[in-house]
Amino acid sequence: MANALLYYLIVINVVTFLVYGIDKWKAKQGSWRISEATLLILAVIGGSIGALLGMKVWRHKTQHKKFKYGLPLILLGQIALIYLILT
């Protein structure tokens, strides 16, 4: 179970990181954007590390309070949940 969880977390975080980069690129191009709800859902379903890295690397959504404060809270909740699952 731990291996499957690890693989899932790696994949969802890579995907989330890339989606944040794509959204930033689309913002610069002035084209259709990925919704904030989608970005947050990706974080909630396990991609919070990828989301935080995407914010940092792409300098994206860094001034939005729900991302600036919400993503770290989501990550803390996920750490607690993983701890409970694995113990």
Backbone hydrogen bonds in HBPLUS format (Angstrom, degrees):
<---DONOR---> <-ACCEPTOR-->    atom                        ^
c    i                          cat <-CA-CA->   ^        H-A-AA   ^      H-
h    n   atom  resd res      DA  || num        DHA   H-A  angle D-A-AA Bond
n    s   type  num  typ     dist DA aas  dist angle  dist       angle   num
A0005-LEU N   A0001-MET O   2.99 MM   4  6.21 160.8  2.03 151.7 157.0     1
A0006-LEU N   A0002-ALA O   2.95 MM   4  6.11 156.9  2.00 144.8 151.2     2
A0007-TYR N   A0003-ASN O   2.93 MM   4  6.19 164.9  1.96 154.2 157.4     3
A0008-TYR N   A0004-ALA O   2.94 MM   4  6.11 161.7  1.97 148.4 153.9     4
A0009-LEU N   A0005-LEU O   2.90 MM   4  6.11 165.0  1.93 152.6 156.4     5
A0010-ILE N   A0006-LEU O   2.98 MM   4  6.21 155.1  2.04 150.1 156.8     6
A0011-VAL N   A0007-TYR O   3.02 MM   4  6.24 170.4  2.03 154.7 156.7     7
A0012-ILE N   A0008-TYR O   2.88 MM   4  6.07 177.6  1.88 163.2 164.0     8
A0013-ASN N   A0009-LEU O   3.06 MM   4  5.95 152.2  2.14 138.6 146.0     9
A0014-VAL N   A0010-ILE O   3.03 MM   4  6.20 155.2  2.10 148.9 155.4    10
A0015-VAL N   A0011-VAL O   2.95 MM   4  6.15 169.4  1.96 157.8 160.8    11
A0016-THR N   A0012-ILE O   2.92 MM   4  5.98 160.6  1.96 140.4 146.4    12
A0017-PHE N   A0013-ASN O   2.95 MM   4  6.01 162.7  1.98 143.4 148.2    13
A0018-LEU N   A0014-VAL O   3.00 MM   4  6.23 163.2  2.03 151.1 155.3    14
A0019-VAL N   A0015-VAL O   2.86 MM   4  6.11 155.1  1.92 152.6 160.2    15
A0020-TYR N   A0016-THR O   2.98 MM   4  6.24 157.3  2.03 153.1 158.2    16
A0021-GLY N   A0017-PHE O   3.12 MM   4  6.43 152.8  2.20 143.7 151.3    17
A0022-ILE N   A0018-LEU O   2.83 MM   4  6.13 154.1  1.90 150.4 157.9    18
A0023-ASP N   A0019-VAL O   2.88 MM   4  6.09 160.4  1.92 149.4 154.6    19
A0024-LYS N   A0020-TYR O   3.01 MM   4  6.22 154.1  2.08 143.5 150.4    20
A0025-TRP N   A0021-GLY O   2.95 MM   4  6.18 158.7  2.00 147.0 152.9    21
A0026-LYS N   A0022-ILE O   2.83 MM   4  6.09 160.4  1.87 152.2 157.7    22
A0027-ALA N   A0023-ASP O   2.88 MM   4  6.09 147.0  1.99 142.8 152.1    23
A0028-LYS N   A0024-LYS O   3.05 MM   4  6.38 154.4  2.11 148.9 154.7    24
A0029-GLN N   A0025-TRP O   2.99 MM   4  6.29 143.9  2.13 144.2 154.9    25
A0030-GLY N   A0026-LYS O   2.96 MM   4  6.05 121.0  2.32 138.3 152.6    26
A0031-SER N   A0026-LYS O   3.08 MM   5  5.31 153.2  2.15 151.6 152.9    27
A0030-GLY N   A0027-ALA O   3.24 MM   3  5.12 143.2  2.38  93.8 104.4    28
A0039-LEU N   A0035-SER O   3.13 MM   4  6.52 160.0  2.17 148.7 154.0    29
A0040-LEU N   A0036-GLU O   2.90 MM   4  6.14 158.7  1.94 152.7 158.2    30
A0041-ILE N   A0037-ALA O   2.84 MM   4  6.01 155.7  1.90 148.4 155.7    31
A0042-LEU N   A0038-THR O   2.99 MM   4  6.19 159.1  2.04 151.2 155.7    32
A0043-ALA N   A0039-LEU O   3.34 MM   4  6.63 148.2  2.44 136.1 143.9    33
A0043-ALA N   A0040-LEU O   3.08 MM   3  5.06 117.7  2.49  93.4 108.6    34
A0044-VAL N   A0040-LEU O   2.90 MM   4  6.22 159.0  1.94 152.2 158.1    35
A0045-ILE N   A0041-ILE O   2.94 MM   4  6.15 156.2  2.00 156.1 160.7    36
A0047-GLY N   A0042-LEU O   2.89 MM   5  5.43 143.1  2.03 149.4 148.2    37
A0046-GLY N   A0043-ALA O   3.15 MM   3  5.48 154.6  2.22 113.3 115.4    38
A0051-ALA N   A0047-GLY O   2.86 MM   4  6.07 150.6  1.95 150.1 159.5    39
A0052-LEU N   A0048-SER O   2.92 MM   4  6.09 162.2  1.95 145.7 149.9    40
A0053-LEU N   A0049-ILE O   2.89 MM   4  6.09 161.6  1.92 150.5 156.0    41
A0054-GLY N   A0050-GLY O   2.78 MM   4  5.87 150.2  1.87 140.1 149.3    42
A0055-MET N   A0051-ALA O   2.86 MM   4  6.13 153.5  1.93 149.3 156.0    43
A0056-LYS N   A0052-LEU O   3.08 MM   4  6.30 157.7  2.13 143.6 149.4    44
A0057-VAL N   A0053-LEU O   2.75 MM   4  5.88 176.6  1.75 162.2 162.4    45
A0058-TRP N   A0054-GLY O   2.94 MM   4  5.52 153.4  2.01 136.0 144.5    46
A0059-ARG N   A0055-MET O   2.93 MM   4  5.09 115.4  2.35 121.8 133.9    47
A0060-HIS N   A0055-MET O   3.11 MM   5  4.63 138.7  2.29 114.5 126.2    48
A0067-PHE N   A0064-HIS O   2.99 MM   3  5.45 140.4  2.15 111.1 122.4    49
A0068-LYS N   A0064-HIS O   2.76 MM   4  5.90 174.0  1.76 163.2 165.4    50
A0069-TYR N   A0065-LYS O   2.91 MM   4  5.67 167.1  1.92 146.2 149.1    51
A0071-LEU N   A0067-PHE O   3.25 MM   4  5.32 158.4  2.30 119.1 125.6    52
A0073-LEU N   A0069-TYR O   3.42 MM   4  6.58 155.2  2.49 140.1 146.8    53
A0074-ILE N   A0070-GLY O   2.86 MM   4  6.13 154.2  1.93 154.0 161.9    54
A0075-LEU N   A0071-LEU O   2.93 MM   4  6.17 161.4  1.96 153.8 158.4    55
A0076-LEU N   A0072-PRO O   2.98 MM   4  6.25 157.6  2.04 146.5 152.0    56
A0077-GLY N   A0073-LEU O   3.01 MM   4  6.24 158.4  2.06 147.5 153.2    57
A0078-GLN N   A0074-ILE O   2.91 MM   4  6.19 151.5  1.99 149.3 157.7    58
A0079-ILE N   A0075-LEU O   2.91 MM   4  6.17 155.2  1.97 151.8 158.3    59
A0080-ALA N   A0076-LEU O   3.05 MM   4  6.29 161.0  2.08 147.7 152.5    60
A0081-LEU N   A0077-GLY O   2.93 MM   4  6.16 154.3  2.00 144.3 151.8    61
A0082-ILE N   A0078-GLN O   2.86 MM   4  6.06 163.9  1.88 152.8 156.5    62
A0083-TYR N   A0079-ILE O   2.97 MM   4  6.13 159.0  2.02 147.4 153.5    63
A0084-LEU N   A0080-ALA O   3.01 MM   4  6.26 157.6  2.06 146.4 152.1    64
A0085-ILE N   A0081-LEU O   2.91 MM   4  6.17 153.5  1.98 149.3 156.8    65
A0086-LEU N   A0082-ILE O   2.90 MM   4  6.04 161.8  1.93 154.8 159.0    66
A0087-THR N   A0083-TYR O   3.06 MM   4  6.07 125.2  2.37 142.4 154.3    67
